[in-house]
Amino acid sequence: MTKVYAAITAVNGYVPDYVLTNHELETMVETNDEWILSRTGIKERRIQKGDGLATSDLAVPAVQGLLKKRGINAEEIDLIIFCTTTPDMFFPATAIVLANKIGAVNAWGYDLNAACSGFLFGLQTGAQFIEAGKHKKVLVVGGDKMSSIINYNDRTTCIIFGDGCGAALLEPNTEGFGIIDSVLKSDGTGGAHLYQKAGGSLHPPTHQTIDNKEHYLHQEGQAVFKFAVTNMANVAAEVMENNNLVADDVAWLVPHQANKRIIDATANRCGITPNKVMINIERFGNTTNGTIPLCLWELEGKLKKGDNLILAAFGGGFTWGAMYLKWAY
Ligand code: UT7
């Protein structure tokens, strides 16, 4: 029997208009452009401004653009997996909110939370439904309104994160294109270093949790950096080795955009030269679940059918992983 692969058949992205530059951050916290750029590679990030707007509103234009590109309408989508760490609300799932906003009346859906590795976890999860023959069109969305959980008085985190969303459509492919393999991992001991403490069932919101600023993202940067820089690199190398790929076989490395130094270390470990590494961190910062689909969206014009791509991510949890896919169009 011919093997069915889950192939990405369209990608699209959306970032809000407002540009928060390093220079503006200099007026908000004690920092400077040189420090941010040299330590992270970030020059600016996008912020969703305006009342009544949430993560799903970043997804609507991303997905509507994707449907237009692919020439299909929302009724044709079977399943929406919304990878996010900043859902519109705890429930209903943002996937369902999105389905309603775009008119995906025949889709079921759910949210997936694996922090910055979410989009990779979502792609692999969505692929199962395609490979099993259960569904023909699975929409995997990765997006976050990180500004909703960032403390703009905390210089160690507010310089890093931004808002944005990307989406990919998975469809069956019997010609050997699509998601070939992945290595996905998690380690709960990392939870102590990157988290949002309050708001869940462990620490429901109280005046005290608000006074203590426990609804904001908390990150111990160095501890996360040390783990990320080794593990994201190792897992990318592992998926290449498992599939007998050497650097020359890889057309593009598409890494999570958390820190330019982590990206460079991953590329070095895999022997992939800088001209084959997708980077947009300088313009968008770390959009958590949005980074990889936003990269694919910006890279789309350069991709050729049959290109070997290595996707790699690292995030809170800890979660991390890498994926090997053969571009299908
Ligand atoms: O995407 C999810 C996973 N997250 C990541 O992968 C992020 C991993 N971590 C990182 O990217 C880096 O650790 C950071 C960018 C967060 C921080 O960079 P660092 O090189 O690890 O800096 P550091 O925390 O070691 O701080 C060095 C110094 C400290 O001052 P002292 O103690 O040496 O006097 C900080 O207080 O830099 C200071 N500092 C700042 N200075 C200017 C920290 N933040 C800033 C700032 N501007 N914004």
Boltz pocket constraint, residues with backbone or C-beta under 6 A from the ligand:
constraints:
  - pocket:
      binder: B
      contacts: [[A, 30], [A, 31], [A, 32], [A, 35], [A, 36], [A, 39], [A, 40], [A, 116], [A, 155], [A, 156], [A, 159], [A, 220], [A, 221], [A, 222], [A, 223], [A, 224], [A, 225], [A, 228], [A, 257], [A, 258], [A, 259], [A, 262], [A, 286], [A, 288], [A, 314], [A, 315], [A, 316]]
      max_distance: 6.0
